[in-house]
Amino acid sequence: MKKITRRTYICLILSLLLLIGTVTFIHRFFANGSSWASFSSNSHIYTDGQISAGSIYDIRGTRLASYDDGWHYSDDRDIRLGTIHAVGDPGGHIGTGALSAFASKLTGYNIITGTGVGTTSGRDLYLTIDADLCGTARDALGDYDGLVGVYDYTTGRILCMVSSPAPDPYNQEEEAAEGSYINKFFSSTFIPGSTFKVVTATASLENLSGIWDRSFTCSGSVDIGGYKVTCGRAHGTLNISSALNESCNVTFGQLAVELGVNTMEKYVEKAGLTTRYDVNGIHTAASTFDFTADGLEGLAWSGIGQGKDLVNPCAMMVYMGAIANGGQAASPQILESVVMKNGLQTEGYSVKNTGTLIEPETAEALTAIMRDDVLDNYGQDNFPGLEICAKSGTAQVSSDAASNGWFVGFLNDEEHPLAFVAMVEGGGYGARSAGKVINTVLQAAIDGGY
Ligand SMILES: [Zn+2]
């Protein structure tokens, strides 16, 4: 009897272990199955380490890349290079590219049928980008390195995403330029220059009572914490609105010090700049700041967009979208749909929201100021027909290199709800360099019906 009891217990324990094992496996199968199947040594869907199934299209159905005994890209060089960071390279070096980021969607993996390759030969992936618009942006950058992003702030669709330099999959003998696999728009951070003054202005408008009635005096420089903060010229007497339009360092340096470290930290977070956006599973780089690094002088320069400020371009673009859209914007997305070879759609598009990045009244006030900035400084003639609101920046990266030119903003136009960011490396004055690129791209976007 004693023996039987012992055996019963052993059996019970063994069954229990089997049950635990089965449950664990099933859980892991559902959680990780797609990454197991798209593992690069799976010879069903990989040939010589390259994914070998599926097609990638833009939002209009223009083919960007497809597999047919090797990956074939657009024959148009500007489109090929202008979309490569969204499409990806066959070697999988570009982490933000569909070939890497959406590998399991492309191969058509599912729990029941596995990868399905052979019977369905992959799936059709539709991205939100417009090939012609990306090609136009790539062409507008010319020989400069830099980036361009344009998205619809009401739906979140990224229409244009270009990062330069870019590797050419049709010219692989030539060594790819350094850093060309990096998608600067999603994965990098840069010194924002004066574009960041919009954030300092937001914090000032929401925290300093009577800010609209105050006047500021700029004599060309001011002593902060024993160091000089300087402007290109003496701006004279200003209010908060004209200080932003004149991009007055003296005023914004002082405002940052008056706001203090905690408030500045709170506002870069609230603006979504430190957020890592989840773009269909691709995570953007978080902007970083250190308002305490170099005392009051460092805090002042941080409020001006220099100092230790490093901003992610995608997050800056979304922030612009939130200003345009009354305080909240649609979260950025790049995957439009996934369609099986039999025509059935397995994934579609649904709009997501960022939450409040800026208070509605502040957004309205900034819209007016940024519109005046175009009318008073950048010149409406440079943006014919566009109801454009913007802030330029000219970011010093080192004492001997030419500055990076920035242009960020949005169209205050219900029919064309577009927000944008452009940065031209070594381009100098932002409104001229990046501003020109943005005008070219926005004109093409509106001609294209966006
Ligand atoms: Zn000034």
Boltz pocket constraint, residues with backbone or C-beta under 6 A from the ligand:
constraints:
  - pocket:
      binder: B
      contacts: [[A, 218], [A, 219], [A, 220], [A, 231], [A, 233], [A, 234], [A, 235], [A, 247], [A, 248], [A, 249], [A, 250], [A, 251]]
      max_distance: 6.0
